[in-house]
Amino acid sequence: MADVVVVGAGVGGLAAAARLQAAGHRVRVVEQAAEAGGKLGTLRHDGFVFDTGPSLVTMPHVLADLLTATGADPDALPLERLEVACRYRFPDGVVLDLPGELGAVPDALDAALGPGRGAQWSAFLARAERIWDVTHEPFLESPITVGDMARLSRRIPDVATVAPWRSMRSLGRRYLRDPRLVMLLDRYATYTGSDPRLAPAALASVPWAEQRWGSWYVPGGLGRIAVVLRERLEALGGTVETSAEVEQVLVEHGRATGVRLADGTVHRADVVVANADAAQLYGRLVPGRPGRRAAARLARATPSLAGFVLLLEMDDPPPVPHHQVLFAEEYDAEFDAVFGRGGPPRAVERPTVYVAAPDDPAVVPGPGTGAWFVLVNAPRHDPARGLDWDAPGLGLSYADDVMAVMASRGLDVAGSVRHRTVLTPADLERATLTPGGSIYGTSSNGARAAFRRPANRSPVPGLYLVGGSSHPGGGLPLVMLSARIVADLVGPA
């Protein structure tokens, strides 16, 4: 039996903690914020409840596996499958309601975009499925090692399937002749905070996985996931300490031995699991040469994009599907702005707008009201070298711009807004201690990006990394998979 300290009560930290407690260890979670959840945040105001982070559950079997492995009743967290996965509005005004069932997708594409589009997408997804078959076990469900890379490199057919020399955009264009289908595919690169022109072709597995297992919602909001995981951990005997910021990971004789909090409290441990952002962990919390070296490697990676968020409290909102995407007129210009091509990183003039509008009485104060989450891709908060999101008036003026863009694309709801909350990348940085508000830590830009993402086993013995900034990456299912990987690395008591 080991004493384990988990730094951070995001989904990755809570999932790892629950797994380790169920395996017989003694687990304490310390969280700098007043509430658990991390980037899976919840904001409540005047009877409205908002998820401020993820708004979609994909690969629900990963969540079910986590609940079952920790002795929880999966019915404690019921999921609702969405009949319309997402409504897409393209720059030409065409609207596509993408079904939540894979078998219905080709006909919907033909009906909205024209005959033959469903066949194009199906041909692409067949390739994406083969990529999934090759990559999911070694790259998503295991702690990636040099041996994994060597074994894959010797399997020539598998290498040809994954096409590591191709970008996601390049692979898509082999199958998708309609530019709107390419745009649809490009959006999935943003699931990892990346540019589709640079993200590896292996990310084609993302749309395949989403459409294979469907799009799901947690009634009451996705923040319920963190609540249930915390409850499960505590029922098993683990503890969660909030408002407890870690000042340093203690390293003695070359091994992690616990943490020291900002108030001077020391928690000794045999194992430390860090659910903190990897750049924050290595740049500030881990002393000595291993931390400096890891921080230097991370500094060479491209940070992921950030997000600019509006939380809209609505009266008499229009009837809309749960998820909508209003595509930018110039999608490449959006990625240029966010990642600083052709000038410094900058706010996107006419961004793609994502809207989550759950039809859920549990998140609104009464009938005829709506709690809308609006997100646009944004450059990270970087006053020294990029955009200062704390500049006076910037957040409010950009919020007005986003609302105007929505109206120009047929979703004019300004007259229905009772109250508006604005959250910038700087706000995310402060809330979660994520440098710059980069949602996923580092991006997947470049063929080697997956191998440069921080490993779950750190260079300091006894210290492990979990969560979206470490292997295998961001997004709820991958974060939960990282927790399983870490629990397996630590082993049973």
Secondary structure in CASP SS format (residue, H / E / C, confidence):
PFRMAT SS
TARGET T0000
AUTHOR 0000-0000-0000
METHOD secondary structure of the structure
MODEL  1
M C 1.00
A C 1.00
D E 1.00
V E 1.00
V E 1.00
V E 1.00
V E 1.00
G C 1.00
A C 1.00
G E 1.00
V H 1.00
G H 1.00
G H 1.00
L H 1.00
A H 1.00
A H 1.00
A H 1.00
A H 1.00
R H 1.00
L H 1.00
Q H 1.00
A H 1.00
A C 1.00
G C 1.00
H C 1.00
R E 1.00
V E 1.00
R E 1.00
V E 1.00
V E 1.00
E C 1.00
Q C 1.00
A C 1.00
A C 1.00
E C 1.00
A C 1.00
G E 1.00
G C 1.00
K C 1.00
L C 1.00
G C 1.00
T E 1.00
L E 1.00
R E 1.00
H E 1.00
D C 1.00
G C 1.00
F E 1.00
V E 1.00
F E 1.00
D E 1.00
T C 1.00
G C 1.00
P C 1.00
S C 1.00
L C 1.00
V E 1.00
T C 1.00
M C 1.00
P H 1.00
H H 1.00
V H 1.00
L H 1.00
A H 1.00
D H 1.00
L H 1.00
L H 1.00
T H 1.00
A H 1.00
T C 1.00
G C 1.00
A C 1.00
D C 1.00
P H 1.00
D H 1.00
A H 1.00
L C 1.00
P C 1.00
L C 1.00
E E 1.00
R E 1.00
L C 1.00
E C 1.00
V E 1.00
A E 1.00
C E 1.00
R E 1.00
Y E 1.00
R E 1.00
F C 1.00
P C 1.00
D C 1.00
G C 1.00
V C 1.00
V E 1.00
L E 1.00
D E 1.00
L E 1.00
P E 1.00
G C 1.00
E C 1.00
L H 1.00
G H 1.00
A H 1.00
V H 1.00
P H 1.00
D H 1.00
A H 1.00
L H 1.00
D H 1.00
A H 1.00
A H 1.00
L H 1.00
G C 1.00
P C 1.00
G C 1.00
R H 1.00
G H 1.00
A H 1.00
Q H 1.00
W H 1.00
S H 1.00
A H 1.00
F H 1.00
L H 1.00
A H 1.00
R H 1.00
A H 1.00
E H 1.00
R H 1.00
I H 1.00
W H 1.00
D H 1.00
V H 1.00
T H 1.00
H H 1.00
E H 1.00
P H 1.00
F H 1.00
L H 1.00
E C 1.00
S C 1.00
P C 1.00
I C 1.00
T C 1.00
V H 1.00
G H 1.00
D H 1.00
M H 1.00
A H 1.00
R H 1.00
L H 1.00
S H 1.00
R H 1.00
R C 1.00
I H 1.00
P H 1.00
D H 1.00
V H 1.00
A H 1.00
T H 1.00
V H 1.00
A C 1.00
P C 1.00
W C 1.00
R C 1.00
S E 1.00
M H 1.00
R H 1.00
S H 1.00
L H 1.00
G H 1.00
R H 1.00
R H 1.00
Y H 1.00
L C 1.00
R C 1.00
D C 1.00
P H 1.00
R H 1.00
L H 1.00
V H 1.00
M H 1.00
L H 1.00
L H 1.00
D H 1.00
R H 1.00
Y H 1.00
A H 1.00
T H 1.00
Y H 1.00
T H 1.00
G C 1.00
S C 1.00
D C 1.00
P C 1.00
R C 1.00
L C 1.00
A C 1.00
P E 1.00
A H 1.00
A H 1.00
L H 1.00
A H 1.00
S H 1.00
V H 1.00
P H 1.00
W H 1.00
A H 1.00
E H 1.00
Q H 1.00
R H 1.00
W H 1.00
G C 1.00
S C 1.00
W E 1.00
Y E 1.00
V C 1.00
P C 1.00
G C 1.00
G C 1.00
L C 1.00
G H 1.00
R H 1.00
I H 1.00
A H 1.00
V H 1.00
V H 1.00
L H 1.00
R H 1.00
E H 1.00
R H 1.00
L H 1.00
E H 1.00
A H 1.00
L C 1.00
G C 1.00
G C 1.00
T E 1.00
V E 1.00
E E 1.00
T C 1.00
S C 1.00
A C 1.00
E C 1.00
V E 1.00
E E 1.00
Q E 1.00
V E 1.00
L E 1.00
V E 1.00
E E 1.00
H C 1.00
G C 1.00
R E 1.00
A E 1.00
T E 1.00
G E 1.00
V E 1.00
R E 1.00
L E 1.00
A C 1.00
D C 1.00
G C 1.00
T C 1.00
V E 1.00
H E 1.00
R E 1.00
A C 1.00
D C 1.00
V E 1.00
V E 1.00
V E 1.00
A E 1.00
N C 1.00
A C 1.00
D C 1.00
A H 1.00
A H 1.00
Q H 1.00
L H 1.00
Y H 1.00
G H 1.00
R H 1.00
L H 1.00
V C 1.00
P C 1.00
G H 1.00
R H 1.00
P H 1.00
G H 1.00
R H 1.00
R H 1.00
A H 1.00
A H 1.00
A H 1.00
R H 1.00
L H 1.00
A H 1.00
R C 1.00
A C 1.00
T C 1.00
P E 1.00
S C 1.00
L C 1.00
A E 1.00
G E 1.00
F E 1.00
V E 1.00
L E 1.00
L E 1.00
L E 1.00
E E 1.00
M E 1.00
D E 1.00
D C 1.00
P C 1.00
P C 1.00
P C 1.00
V C 1.00
P C 1.00
H C 1.00
H E 1.00
Q E 1.00
V E 1.00
L E 1.00
F C 1.00
A C 1.00
E C 1.00
E C 1.00
Y H 1.00
D H 1.00
A H 1.00
E H 1.00
F H 1.00
D H 1.00
A H 1.00
V H 1.00
F H 1.00
G C 1.00
R C 1.00
G C 1.00
G C 1.00
P C 1.00
P C 1.00
R C 1.00
A C 1.00
V C 1.00
E C 1.00
R C 1.00
P C 1.00
T C 1.00
V E 1.00
Y E 1.00
V E 1.00
A E 1.00
A C 1.00
P C 1.00
D C 1.00
D C 1.00
P H 1.00
A H 1.00
V H 1.00
V C 1.00
P C 1.00
G C 1.00
P C 1.00
G C 1.00
T E 1.00
G E 1.00
A E 1.00
W E 1.00
F E 1.00
V E 1.00
L E 1.00
V E 1.00
N E 1.00
A E 1.00
P C 1.00
R C 1.00
H E 1.00
D C 1.00
P C 1.00
A C 1.00
R C 1.00
G C 1.00
L E 1.00
D C 1.00
W C 1.00
D C 1.00
A C 1.00
P C 1.00
G C 1.00
L H 1.00
G H 1.00
L H 1.00
S H 1.00
Y H 1.00
A H 1.00
D H 1.00
D H 1.00
V H 1.00
M H 1.00
A H 1.00
V H 1.00
M H 1.00
A H 1.00
S H 1.00
R C 1.00
G C 1.00
L C 1.00
D C 1.00
V C 1.00
A H 1.00
G H 1.00
S H 1.00
V E 1.00
R E 1.00
H E 1.00
R E 1.00
T E 1.00
V E 1.00
L E 1.00
T C 1.00
P H 1.00
A H 1.00
D H 1.00
L H 1.00
E H 1.00
R H 1.00
A H 1.00
T H 1.00
L C 1.00
T C 1.00
P H 1.00
G H 1.00
G H 1.00
S C 1.00
I C 1.00
Y C 1.00
G C 1.00
T E 1.00
S C 1.00
S C 1.00
N C 1.00
G C 1.00
A C 1.00
R C 1.00
A H 1.00
A H 1.00
F H 1.00
R H 1.00
R C 1.00
P C 1.00
A C 1.00
N C 1.00
R E 1.00
S C 1.00
P C 1.00
V C 1.00
P C 1.00
G C 1.00
L E 1.00
Y E 1.00
L E 1.00
V C 1.00
G C 1.00
G C 1.00
S C 1.00
S C 1.00
H C 1.00
P C 1.00
G C 1.00
G C 1.00
G C 1.00
L H 1.00
P H 1.00
L H 1.00
V H 1.00
M H 1.00
L H 1.00
S H 1.00
A H 1.00
R H 1.00
I H 1.00
V H 1.00
A H 1.00
D H 1.00
L H 1.00
V H 1.00
G C 1.00
P C 1.00
A C 1.00
END
